[in-house]
Amino acid sequence: MKSLIRQPINKLLLFYMLTLPALANASLLVVANVDKPISLSKSEVKAIFMGGATSYDLNAVALTAENKTRAMFNARIIGMTESRIQSYWAQMRFSGRQKPPREFDNEEQLINYLVKHKGAVAYVSSDVELKAGIVILYRSED
Amino acid sequence: MKSLKKIKVSLVIVALIITSGFSTAAEPKIEFSGFARAVVGHLNDDNLVFLGYDEGYSFSEQSLFAFRADASITDKISVIGQALVHSSDVRESGIQWLYLDYRPTQDWSFKLGRQRIPFFTYSDVIDVGFAYPWITPPIQVYANYLFSEFDGAMGRYDFSTKSVSGSLEAYVGQYKGPIVQSGQRLDADIEYVAGLYSKLNYKNFTFSAAYHEGKVKVDIPEFKEFQDLLRMFNFITTANELGINNRARFIKLGVSYNSFDYFIESEFSKITSGSAFIPKVNAGYLTLGYNLYPFTLHATIAHSDAGYSEPVNEVPLGLNPILDQVHLGFEAIFMSLPIDSLTSLTIGSRYDWKQNIAFKAEVSFLKGENNKRAFFTVGDPTIEEREAVLFQLAAEWVF
């Protein structure tokens, strides 16, 4: 029984030891499948991923809540914890205002979706390989 | 119920007309979602009842379940319905939302049908406990609206620039159905209700402002005979004071600040009307929250100051004993109207166990104006004190 309890704790420690330094150094990119280059401000990025309007024809897609790049995006761009964001989306959904962006499990799936969908916009870590046709709209170096 | 049937039929017809004008490759699809909450509460006072909570432990005051269906007809048009089952006797179960949603562009959206009024930040999602930090949102602000639904149209415009983003909502409609006024359920005819709701996001701040106006018509059956008597004596204005046929106006201002570590939320409201039966209320709250993911700790100070305008009493005093009785009887009705002036401090915590399930605990220290109602139901009216502590636990779920 003891070893069963210890195992997940050790895994968790290992996860943080391996991912935190990487997270601290990685840049966050907002990328999209668009024809013309666009430069977004932090406020515009926040609006796009929180269901707001943009003057560009962009459709946001996101990562699932467990993803570490999403955690980085929440902290650096949205400025809210995951629970506050989930509360916000509950309010938007059940008041009929907005729906949250479609979610994907990992960044590879996001990039593949972007390649196939014109106007799709997503956030990814700078470690992720961008494919042809995907343009960087915003870079966070925090 | 009849009006709801009419809405359903109208929505289907409108949907068919609009869709016939669009060519689309999108497959129609239906999405289901919903929410539920289980809330238990206890009040530490043997003479007072607050929100239905007394010295016992009650699950049935705020627990509920709601189911929502969202049927996309094209990629721009959908029909949305939401039904709710409530455990409280005071709240009505049934269809809360049933409307056609049309989004011609990313900036514009329109709703047509039965909707809830966005009086304040959480008014239209007041049943979705998962959407806010408290178990019970500050009652001083959130209990003061007379009606919560309307049948009509709403337009919304979203905008965004390099440094600010926001939205503007405008709606107009009407409502026929029960309203709760001074703790009494009455049949009302809201001839029109219209409003504007604006929101502006700048950095971590969100500013909101709203104005709502409605023409409320309510006959109060228990005063019918008294009204007839006054009319017989030709005291028409005074007789009219015993019913509601007036405009009510709501103004609200809100500021919130959200950071990764903490948040501040505040709203201030003012309700005025031409009726001596509808209270004039100034209310507000300030919430400070600390995020310690997956925990949230928060504290809220809230206050309401309520009163009534003086009714016109045309009946002369001192001319004859019968008229004196009528005069004093009329005054007595308005003297007995409940005054909900209350100050409260609420301290609470929220634990987000899963992405869609949260548990909350909350304690509210309530201090009302002595000898007034202050949102309480009073057992022994000779006891003037209006002070109690409310304890609540809740489980919130969205799916």
Interface residues (C-beta under 8 A of the other chain):
Chain A: S41 S43 E44 K46 A47 I48 G52 A53 T54 S55 D57 A65 N74 A75 G79 M80 T81 E82 S83 R84 Q86 S87 Y88 A90 Q91 R93 F94 S95 G96 R97
Chain B: S33 F35 A66 R68 I80 Q82 W97 Y99 D101 Q106 D107 S109 K111 Q115 R116 P118 Y122 D124 V125 V128 F130 A131 Y132 P133 R156 Y157 D158 F159 S160 T161 K162 S163 V164 S165 G166 S167 N201 Y202 K203 N204 N258 S259 F260 F263 N291 Y293 P294 T296 R350 D352 Q355 N356 A358 V398
